Amino acid sequence: MSLHRIHNFNAGPAALPLPVLEEIRESFLDFQGTGMSITEISHRSKPFDGLLNDAIERLRRLLGLDARYKVLFIQGGASLQFAMVPLNLLADGASADYVDTGTWSTKAIQEARLLGKRVRVAASSQDRDFAYIPKAPAFDPQAAYAHITSNNTIKGTQWADFPDTGAVPLVADMSSDILSRTFDARPFGLIYAGAQKNIGPAGVCLVIAREDMLARVPAGLPTMLRYTTFSEKNSLYNTPPCFTIYTVGLVLKWLEETVGGLAAMEALNRRKAALIYRTLDASGFYRGTADADSRSRMNVTFRLPTPELEAAFLVEAQANGLGGLKGHRSVGGCRASLYNAVTLESVTALVDFMAEFERRKG
């Protein structure tokens, strides 16, 4: 079968590894000899139980998680987690620290406050339109937790090194850079990540919760808003998004067995990002929007000299098989999302096009 596939730089839903898509295609009508599609089998069946536990164990190995951590799959995306985190982890009268680095961390702060929770903004980069990551935020040692957004898709910034919060548990929204690099999970009390950017299709949010954080969950919360509902039932309290979890498992398998783990993935992601940032830095035509020391390796945001040139750039890029380069509607400009599944070949094609476009229009 002849395939027409473009270079996909969408910010989410985003590119998936081609071998994963091919495996889905080959097994979609008959999953593991069941005579049923993965979209048809029972979530209470042995085949689904096997794939769910395989995904959990692969994630544990990739991140080096110890026995204290529970791996959960919850619907509602990262946006629901903006509320679930304070509902479950922030007791009445206690306070939590948040670092505001742009749209998604701003929304997390707003949601916690909407619930009447005490939130202190420990640091913010709003003063320069979120073009940087704050240096050494001053965290309250009495805070219930410290919340960060590890990578900021809209503004193109990323924590190069995670902050030292001392004894305060670190909570992170890692939706757009989960499994893109190695890191020490031990300081984190909870990590959450919407799947649709770096580990699968839309429909599920990965939550990694440490046992001491689960011990905080109040009994009076609605059942589906309690982390313990999911941890006690291995994410099977109700019908989960089976196909999405299946695909996440295939992506984890690809990361572990084909790519060779997170160190190899990080090295490749560094190469991809360096290609584009070198192009931006050598150009008087393109301009990156994030400070050099805060640049994201997942979302490269840039501008051209005029809105008219940006519009022409996007039209011509699409005509040349380079899709998903339009910046977020709230900021405009251009954005290349370089998630794990985006190949070095795709990034090379993009920088070649950028050079040619500048030659003609600059």
C-alpha positions, 0 to 999 in steps of 0.5 A: 500500500502506498502511503502519503505521509508528511513531516508532522510538527503538530503540537498535539495530537502529535506524531506517533512512531511509524512502527507503532502505527504499522503495528496497530494497522496489522493487529487492529482487526485481530488483537493477539489472536482474539478475533476482536479488535483492540477497540472491542475487547473487554477491559476485564479480559486477560489480554487487556490486563496483560497489555496494561501491566506491560505498559506499566512495567515498561514505564517503570523501567524507562523512568527507574521508578521504585516500588513507592510509585503507582502508575495510573491512567486517568481520563480528562487530560492534564486539564483535569489534573489542574483540579485533581492535584489540589483536591487530592494533595492540598488539605484545607488551610495548607498552602502550595507553591506554583511556578508560573511559566506560561499558559498551562501553569497559569491555568493550573494556578487558576484552577486551584484557586477556583477550588478555594485552595491557598496558592503562592506563586513562588516565581513567575516569568510573566514580566517578559511574556514567559520567555524564560524559566525563573532562576532558583525560585524561593520555595516555602519549606512548609508548602504542601507541594511545589508545582512546575510545568516542565515544558511550555508548548506555547512559549517554547521554554523548558526547565533544563534542570529541575529545581531543588525543593528540599523536603517539599514534594515536587509535582510536575505537569510533564505533558509535552516532554515526558520520556524525552530525557533522563531525570531522577524521579525521586524528588517528585511526589506526582507527575502527570502527562496528557498522552497526546503530545509525546506518548500516544493519542489523545484520551488518557492522562498518565499519572505517576503518584508516590505512596506518601502523596496517595496517603493524603487523599481525602475520603470525601472526594467524589469517587472519580476524582480520587487518585486512590480510586485508580491506584486501588483498582489498577486504573480499572475502576471503570472502563478505561480508554483501552485503545489509547492505553494500548497505543501508549504501551506500543510507544513505550515498547518502541522507546525501550526496544527500538530507540534503546531507552531514554538516554538514547532518546535524549541524545537524538532530541538534542540533535534535532533541536540543535539543528533548528536553533543553529538555523535560528541563531545564524539567521537575521531573518528568523527570530527565536522567542525564548531565551537561549538558556530556557529553550525547549527541545520539544517546541521551537517557537520563532517569528519571521520579520512580518505577519505576511511572511509568516503566512507565506512561510506556513503555506509554502511549508505545507505545500512542501510536506511540512505540516503543523508549523503554525504557532498557538492561536494565542501568540501567533508566529511559528512553532516546530514541535519535535516530540520523540516520534519526529525523525531527524529526517523531518527536522533536516527537511525543515531546516533545508526549507527554512534556508531556502525560504530565507534565501528567496524572501530575506 
